[in-house]
Amino acid sequence: MLELGAGWNMKVQMYSALEIENMTDIHGKISHVLEDTNDPNNNFTVRIANRLFGGQMFSFNSSYIEDSLRYYGAQLERQDFVNSPEESRNMINKWVEEQTEDKIKDFLEPGDITYSTILALVSAVYFKGKWASPFDLSQTRKRPFYTANPRPTLVDMMTQTGLFRYAHSEKWQASMIEIPYHGTASMLIILPDQRDGLSHFESQFTADELLKLFISTQTRVSLSLPRFVLEDMRIDLKEPLKSLGMTDLFSSNADLSGIGGTPGELKLSKVGLPVMLMIYRKLNLNLVSS
């Protein structure tokens, strides 16, 4: 949605950072994806919601408001950021809670909304699906799980043997497996060969390697997956995006005049991503907001 209102130089930085080569009708294509994923006839529950929370006194370009609604279903809701920043923050948090079945709370922290805020562009993703092949409770055992800490943690490890799409990448030095849900959705898990191999994988990641998995045939795999809940995880994307070359977006060089105002009047102050992930033997729950 931000790209809809970006000037040309900022668009170039976005395309380069996200490695997007063909932008032809990208918003129309995303709109079709949103329609498909939000289809109530799916065998899983998925909800992708977007909303623009805008300051009462700011003059937004009508074309930006119309395009945000047409492609992303994002309505404009006016908020009194100047006189009631904290009340506005609470209203936005309440909307996020509603979209994520009350799972993500306090999406915006105190101080995120101030009297100088003009626009809060918010997206919420809710997904709940059942594994196509549930894990057998009798096969769950306490087993060691390794993190960045050299000492393992004992966790409830779910295990099953079955047919899965599986592939190994020498470039990544990692294995990848696709675990299907009922319906057309699936989870992709990537496991580095070495316990400290995450940094190597991150430095070598390219989408091309994923083709090895998507074109692979099903292989019999003994799969072990920890049962866990990941919550209160917040990812600040500002510095990662700047390191990828999206620098103007956060400076006075920002040109978001397609949203409203003049070049340099609007700039991005924060890009946050709270995540909640619940993995159980019968179902999986994913929640993301930004």
N, C-alpha and C positions, 0 to 999 in steps of 0.2 A: 504493500500500500504506500510505503514511503516513496518508492520509485515513481509512482504516479505524479508526485509533486516535485520531483528533483530536476534541477537544471542539467544541461548536457554533460558538463565536466563531472558532476557528481554521479550521473548515470554511468559514465565510463569507469569511474572508480568502483562502483558497485559491481558492474559486470566483470571487471578484472578480478576483484577480490573473491567473488563467488564463482569464477571460472565459467561464466555464462557466455556462450558464443552466439546463440541464435535467440534474439529477443522478439522475433516476429510473433505478434499476438500473444505474448506471454500471459497477459492478464486474462485474456479470454480462455486460454488453456487452463490456468489456475482455477478459474471460475467453474469449468467443467469438472475438474478434480474435486472441488468442494461439493458440487452437486452429487457426485458419485459417492463420496465418503459419507455425506450426511443422509444418504438414502435410508429411510426407515425399514426397507426390506432386507437390509444386510443381516447376516447371521451374527453380527457383533454390534455393539453400541459405540458409535463414534460421533462426536460433536465438535465442529470447528466453528467458533464464533469470533467475530471481530466487531469492534466498536470504536468510534472516535469520540473522545471526551474533550470538547473544545471550550475555550474561554468565552464568556458572554459577550465581551466587547470586541473580539477579533473578527475581522471580515474575511471569511474563507471564500475561496474561489468556488463558484457554483459548479464548475466542471469537475473539480476535484471531489466535491461532496457527491455528485451524481455518479462519477466513475467508481468511487469507493463502495457505494451502495450497489451498483450494477454488478461489479466483478466480485466483491468480497462480502456483500450483505452487511456492510459496516454503516450503521446509521450514525448521524451526528447527534450527540447529547450535550447540551450546553451545561457548563458548570461555572459557578462563581468562584474562580480560583483567587481572585484579588481579595475579596472580603472573607471567604470561607474555604481556605485551602485544606484544612484538616477535615471538614465535613465533606469536601469533594473527594478527598482520598478515601474516606470511609465508604462513600457511594460507589466508587470504582471497585474497591475491594469486595463489596457486597455483590456486585455484578459478576466478578470473577468466581466467587464462591458459588453462586447460582449456576454458572455454566459448568463447573467442575464437581457438581453434587456435593458441595461443602467440603471438598477435600483440600483445596488450596485456599488457605486463609492468610490474611495480611499480606497480600500480593505486593502492595506498595507499602514501604516502611515510612515511619515518621520523617518528614523532611523531603520526601520524594516529590511532593506537590507543594509549591510555594506560590506566593502572590504573583511571581513573574512567569508561571507556567501558562503556556498558550494552548498546547495540545498534548493529550495523552492518547497515544495510539495503542490499543490493547487487543491482544489475541489470546484466546483460550482454547486448548485442545483437550478433549476428554475421550478416552478410549477404554472400553471394557470388552474383553473377548475370552472365550473358552478355548483351551487347547484342543486341536483336532484329535490328539492322542493324550489324554490326561495321564499324569504321573500316578503310579500306584503308591498309596500311603505305606504299604508294607515294605516298599523298597527305599523308604527314606531313612537315612542313617546320619549320625554325627560324623562329619569328615572335615579335614583341614581345608581352609580357604585362604589363599594368599592375596594380600593387598600390597601397598607400598611398604608396609611394615614387614621386616624380614621374618618376624615370628608369625606363624599361621594362626587363624582364628577358627575354632570349631563351630560349624554351622550345620543346620539341617539340610543335607544334600539329597535332592530328589534324583532318582535314576530310572532310566528306561532304555531299552534297546529297540530300535525300529529303523524304518527307512526315512532318510532325510536327504535333502540337497546339501552336499558337503564339498568343500574345496579347500586347497591349501595354496597360499601365495608365498613364493620364495622372495619376492620383492618386499612384501610386508613382514616376512618371517612370522606368519600368523595363519591360523585356520579360521574358517568361517562356516557357519551352519545356519540354515533357514528352518525355523520351527513354526509350522502352520497353525493357525487358528481355524475354527469352524468358519467356512466361508472363503473369501478371497484374500484375507489379510494374513500376514505372517510376521514373525520377529526374526531379525537378523542379529546373530551374536558373533563377534570377532574375538578370538583368543590368541594373544601372542604366544610364540613358542617358548620364550623365556619369561620368567617371572618379572624381570625388569625390562621387558621388551616393549612396553607401551609407548615410550618416547620414540623408539625407532619406527613403530607403526605409524604414529602421528606424523612423523617427518616424511614418510614414504607414501602416505595415503593418496590415492587417485581413484576416481570412480571407475576407470577402465578395468581395474582388478576385480571389481564386483561382477563383471561379466563372466568370470570363471565360475562363479557360483550359479548365476542365473542360467547358464547353458549346461550346467552339469546334470548328470542323471542321478537318481536317488541311490544312496549307498547305505548299507546297514551300519549304523553307528550306535555305540554305547554312549549315551548322553547323560551327563551329570550336571545338574543345575541347582544352585543354592536357592532355598526358599527365604525370601527377605522382603523387607519394606524399606524403601529409600525415601525419606521425607525431609522437609526443611532444608532442601538443597537449593542454593541460589547461585546462579552463574552470572557474573558481570561480563558482558560481551564488549564493553567499550574498548578496552585495550587490545583484545584479540582482533577486533575489526580494524582498529587503527594500524596494527602491525601488518594487516593484509593490504593496506593501502587506502582504506576509507578514512582519510584524515580530514578532508574538508567538512565532512558531515558534522564534526564536533567543534568546528572553529568558526570564526567570523567570515570565513570564505564559503560557508555553506550557502547553497542556493536552493531553497525550498519554496521559491516564489510561486511554483505551481500550486502549492497549498493555499497561499495567500501572502499578502505583504510584498516586500521588496527583497532582492538578494541580500543575504546577510542578516535579515531581521529574525529569521528562524534558524535554530540549530538544535542538534540533538544533544541532550544533556546526559541521558542514561539509557542503556539497553539492558534490561534485566530478564532473566529466565529462571523462574522458580520451577522445580521439577519434583514430582512425586511418582514413585514407581513401586508397585506391589506385585511380587511374583509368588504365586501359589501353585499347588499341584493341579488344580482344575481350571483356574482362570488367571488372567493377567490384567492389571489396571495401570494405565499410564495417564498422567496428567501434566500438561505443560502450559505455561502462560508466558507472554512476552509483551 
